[in-house]
Amino acid sequence: MKVLIFLFVVIASDVYGIPDYFPHCKKSDPQIEKCFLDAVETMRPKLKGGIPEVNIPALDPFTVPTLKLDRTASNLRLKANLRNMKAFGGSNFKIEKFKLNLNNKYLAEVRLSIPKLVVAGDYDVRGSRILTVDINGKGKIRGNFSRIYVVAKGLAKPIVKDNVEYLQADKIITKVKIGHGQIALEDSDSPAAATSAATFFNASPGVVLDILTPLIEETTAAVLKAFLNKILGSIPVKDILTDETNAS
């Protein structure tokens, strides 16, 4: 997810506080999308450890301190708290497609693939069920997921703070496809139940992932929007989208 956040801010040009090595693209560049993608490749080594100057934390591992999941749908009832979640492997992303629309709008779309992600953290699940399997417990989870494809579409709007204009992500929509997955659960209180739940998932990961996909997409969009706004909220829009006519 942090790859997507970077894609929204790398077009900055001559921004105060951004490190010298940070690449820039001009808003008026007729090949701005190519410039943008070239900049991403230039910055790839920096993304793994993060870029604190522009509030981009480490991509590998990408850390989410807390997540609360609450969703009821056909074949699914899930109430879970996840903590200390870390995802390893995101720095191996490949950008498949990128589109940018700056014609009186702030629109962007990116499609990328990640060969493999290893996810680990703590879970607390109560009163939940997937298909006919009840899921309750508290412990540690580790998952191996492969062939991951993400499409993210974003719309931003200008806001004014202290007479300075900034951008704010107004809407983020994601589509996520996970080709395969395997999980392991450790629950000291209910080890048999944890083993049963993991066995159920691992026997038919495609079926379970299809059921969970809407929740995965909503969660991805929410996390992306929060981190994106943290970045955009600290940089004036005139510095994020500069041109020869307004660059300092």
C-alpha positions in Angstrom: 0.0 0.0 0.0 2.8 2.4 0.7 3.8 2.1 -3.0 0.4 3.8 -3.9 1.0 6.6 -1.4 4.4 7.3 -3.0 2.8 7.5 -6.4 0.6 10.4 -5.3 3.5 12.6 -4.0 6.5 11.9 -6.2 5.3 14.5 -8.8 6.4 17.3 -6.4 8.8 19.8 -7.8 11.2 22.1 -5.8 9.3 21.4 -2.5 10.7 22.9 0.6 11.9 20.3 3.0 12.0 17.5 0.4 15.5 15.9 0.2 17.8 16.8 -2.8 17.7 13.2 -4.0 13.9 13.3 -4.4 13.1 13.3 -8.1 10.7 16.0 -9.6 8.3 16.2 -12.5 6.7 19.3 -13.9 2.9 19.5 -14.1 3.2 20.8 -17.7 5.4 17.9 -18.9 3.5 16.3 -21.8 5.1 13.0 -20.7 4.4 13.5 -17.0 3.3 9.9 -16.5 6.6 8.5 -17.9 8.5 11.0 -15.8 6.5 9.8 -12.8 7.2 6.2 -13.4 10.9 6.9 -14.0 11.0 8.7 -10.7 9.4 5.8 -8.9 12.2 3.5 -10.2 14.8 6.0 -9.1 13.3 6.1 -5.6 12.8 2.4 -5.3 15.9 1.8 -3.0 14.8 4.6 -0.7 11.2 3.3 -0.4 12.2 0.1 1.4 13.5 2.1 4.5 11.1 5.0 4.1 11.4 8.7 3.5 10.7 10.5 6.7 11.1 14.0 5.1 7.8 13.5 3.3 6.2 11.2 6.0 6.6 8.0 4.0 7.4 5.2 6.4 9.2 2.0 5.5 7.7 -0.1 2.8 9.5 -3.2 3.8 8.2 -4.1 6.3 5.1 -2.0 6.0 3.6 -1.7 9.5 0.0 -1.1 10.5 -0.2 -0.7 14.4 -4.0 -1.4 14.7 -6.8 -2.5 12.5 -10.4 -3.1 13.5 -12.5 -5.3 11.2 -16.3 -5.5 11.4 -18.3 -6.8 8.6 -21.4 -8.9 8.1 -22.3 -10.3 4.7 -23.4 -13.5 3.0 -21.3 -16.4 4.4 -19.3 -14.0 6.6 -19.5 -12.5 10.0 -16.2 -11.0 11.2 -15.3 -9.0 14.2 -11.6 -8.8 14.7 -8.9 -6.6 16.1 -5.4 -6.8 14.5 -2.3 -5.3 16.1 1.3 -5.0 15.2 0.7 -6.1 11.6 3.8 -6.2 9.4 3.9 -7.0 5.7 7.2 -8.1 4.1 7.8 -8.1 0.3 6.1 -4.9 -0.8 9.3 -3.4 -2.1 9.2 -6.0 -4.9 6.2 -4.3 -6.5 5.9 -3.8 -10.3 3.8 -1.0 -11.7 1.6 -2.4 -14.5 -0.3 0.8 -15.4 -0.4 4.5 -14.3 -2.8 7.2 -15.4 -2.9 10.8 -14.2 -5.6 13.4 -15.0 -4.7 17.0 -14.0 -7.2 18.7 -16.3 -9.0 20.8 -13.6 -9.1 17.7 -11.4 -6.8 15.6 -9.2 -7.3 12.1 -10.4 -5.0 9.2 -10.5 -5.1 5.4 -11.2 -2.4 2.9 -10.6 -2.3 -0.9 -11.2 0.5 -2.9 -9.7 1.5 -6.4 -8.8 3.4 -7.9 -5.9 4.8 -11.4 -6.3 4.7 -12.3 -2.6 3.7 -10.8 0.7 4.4 -12.3 4.2 2.1 -10.9 6.8 2.5 -11.3 10.5 0.9 -9.9 13.6 -1.5 -10.4 16.6 -5.2 -11.1 16.2 -8.3 -11.1 18.5 -11.4 -12.5 16.9 -14.7 -12.9 18.6 -18.2 -14.1 17.5 -17.1 -14.6 13.9 -17.9 -17.1 11.2 -16.8 -17.8 7.6 -19.2 -20.1 5.8 -20.0 -22.8 8.5 -16.8 -22.4 10.5 -16.9 -20.5 13.8 -13.8 -18.4 14.4 -13.0 -17.2 17.9 -9.6 -16.8 19.5 -6.6 -14.6 20.3 -3.0 -15.1 19.3 -0.6 -14.7 16.5 -1.2 -15.0 12.7 1.2 -15.4 9.9 0.3 -15.6 6.2 2.0 -16.2 3.0 0.2 -14.6 0.0 1.3 -14.6 -3.7 0.3 -13.2 -7.1 -1.2 -10.0 -5.6 -2.7 -7.5 -8.0 -4.0 -4.1 -6.8 -5.8 -1.3 -8.7 -6.3 1.9 -6.9 -8.2 5.0 -8.1 -8.0 8.2 -6.2 -9.7 11.6 -6.3 -8.2 14.6 -4.3 -9.7 18.0 -3.5 -8.1 21.3 -2.5 -8.6 22.5 1.1 -7.4 25.7 2.7 -5.6 25.8 6.1 -4.2 29.1 7.4 -4.6 30.7 4.0 -2.5 28.0 2.3 -4.0 25.5 -0.1 -3.4 21.8 0.4 -4.7 18.6 -1.2 -6.8 16.1 0.6 -7.7 12.6 -0.7 -11.5 12.7 -1.0 -12.1 9.2 -2.3 -10.0 6.1 -2.7 -11.3 2.9 -4.3 -9.2 -0.3 -4.6 -9.6 -3.6 -6.2 -7.5 -6.4 -4.9 -6.9 -9.9 -6.3 -4.8 -12.5 -4.4 -3.8 -15.6 -6.3 -3.0 -17.9 -3.4 -2.6 -17.8 0.3 -1.6 -20.0 3.3 -1.9 -19.1 7.0 -0.8 -20.3 10.4 -2.5 -19.4 13.7 -1.1 -19.7 17.2 -3.6 -19.5 20.0 -2.4 -20.6 23.5 -5.9 -20.7 24.9 -7.6 -22.6 22.1 -4.9 -24.3 20.0 -7.3 -26.9 18.5 -9.7 -24.2 17.3 -6.8 -22.2 15.8 -5.5 -25.3 14.0 -9.0 -26.1 12.7 -9.5 -22.6 11.4 -6.1 -22.5 9.6 -6.7 -26.0 8.1 -10.1 -24.8 6.8 -8.5 -21.7 5.1 -5.5 -23.6 3.7 -7.7 -26.3 2.2 -9.6 -23.8 0.1 -7.8 -20.4 0.2 -9.4 -19.2 -3.1 -12.9 -19.7 -1.7 -12.1 -17.9 1.6 -10.3 -15.1 -0.1 -13.2 -14.5 -2.5 -15.5 -14.1 0.5 -13.0 -11.7 2.3 -12.2 -9.7 -0.9 -14.7 -6.8 -0.2 -13.4 -6.4 3.3 -9.8 -6.5 2.1 -10.5 -3.8 -0.5 -12.3 -1.6 2.0 -9.5 -1.9 4.5 -6.8 -1.3 1.9 -8.6 1.9 0.7 -9.0 3.2 4.3 -5.4 2.7 5.2 -4.2 4.2 2.0 -6.4 7.3 2.4 -5.2 7.9 6.0 -1.5 7.7 5.1 -2.0 9.7 1.9 -3.7 12.6 3.8 -0.9 12.5 6.4 1.6 13.2 3.6 -0.5 15.7 1.6 -1.5 17.6 4.7 2.0 18.7 5.3 2.9 20.0 1.8 1.1 23.0 0.1 -0.5 22.1 -3.2 1.6 24.7 -5.0 4.7 22.6 -4.0 3.1 19.3 -4.9 2.0 20.4 -8.4 4.4 23.0 -9.5 5.0 24.4 -13.0 7.4 26.8 -14.6 4.9 29.6 -14.0 4.8 29.1 -10.2 7.9 27.3 -9.3 10.2 29.1 -6.9 
